[in-house]
Structures are given as C-alpha cells and as structure tokens.
Amino acid sequence: MTVRRARTKKPYHHGNLREALVAEALAIITRKGPGALTLRTVAKRLGVTQTAPYRHFASKDALIGAVAAQGFDSLLSRVEQEVEASGSEPMARFQAIAFAYVDFALEHPAHFDVMYDARNEAVDHGGTVADLGRAAFKLLIDLVVACQDAGLAASGNASRVAVEVWSFVHGLIVLHRNGLLPRSLDEAELRVLAGDATLFLRLPARWPGTSSERPAVTARTPRRP
C-alpha cells in the first residue's frame, strides 16, 4: 500500500515584494479608499504570508507613506517631462507645469488624494517626500524667474508668485474633485483654466512686510509642495 504525503501549500514569493505591496496598496485605495487598506489584506491578495509585508513596512501607515512618496516622484517626473517637451519659450514652459499638475491629478486621483490629504499622518513630509517637493517647487520658481528675465512677467518675489500659482492650480483640482465647480466645467476646460495661472506673472509680488523682489530659491518651501 502506497502512502501519499499531503502536499503543503507553499506561499508565493514575488521577485520584488516591496513594489508589489505598494502597487496592491494603491489598487485597494483606488477602489475602496485608505480605510480599507491593511497589511493582512495586501498579503492575502498577493498570495504571501501575513508576516511577509513586515519585512518592508512596519505598519499600514508606512505602506501608505510609500504610496504617497511614489506619487510625488511620479508627479515630479511628469512635470519635468512636460516642461522639457514644451520647448524653449519661457511662457510655454511655465504653463506646462500647470498643465502637468492638472493632468497628473486627473489621471491618478488615488495617488493625489493620499499625497495631499492633510488628515493623513502616515505621509511623512520629510526625507524623500520633502526632497521631491523642494525640487518641484524650485522648478516652478525657476520658470517664474525665466519669464521675468524675458520681460514676460512683472518684477517681484518669484517665490511669492510660485506660491500663488500652486495655490490656484491646486485649488482648482480640489474643488473639481469635491464636485464644487460648475458641472459644465469639464476636465478639458479645467486644464484651460490652469493655464490662466499666467495672470499671476503680471502682478508685482512681494512677501508681506518685505521689500525683497527676488529671494534666493533656496528659501524654505511650503509644507506640501
């Protein structure tokens, strides 16, 4: 009589588990929101042991933070690519950064929500995220300065103009995402509106209480650029 040994199911191993965890976390957030995300759920969906995710992330918050960092990295890459593709004309390059910001938010809403959710303490706005934010904000300041140098913008504090532009474009996206803009305003028109950020270039901008017109671009950037 032949005795057959019961086969033990072996857990599936990914070649790059960390990337797989981040991708699956993003998929869950996209479908059900951050509240539905747990390390156990991600592990189950990937077919790995429940302890496997802890080799890369100490907690759910750490995994959400990785999703946000991935989003900031993708946003910066998108902005850089669209600015370079827009040519050498300063105003076109300036508008390209606004268009890229809107396009990214519309195409990657889950990433965008995680990145900028003020209630989400899981996103550490230091380290890698801060570096990416500074790089993006510096690029915007540089484009403002380029327009000033070309005589296409009023003289003024370039950092102040950058804050105004970012606030305007980000506000459009948030209002759109929350259904607070007129229904007749579709995504294409939202992009056109973002291009109107050039209006801020025409206004002399100074920080309140200072006469400085062009501070060093190494000045402290906003908390969530």
Helices and strands as residue ranges (DSSP letters): H 17-32, G 34-36, H 39-46, G 52-55, H 60-85, H 90-107, H 109-116, H 127-149, H 158-177, H 187-195, G 196-202
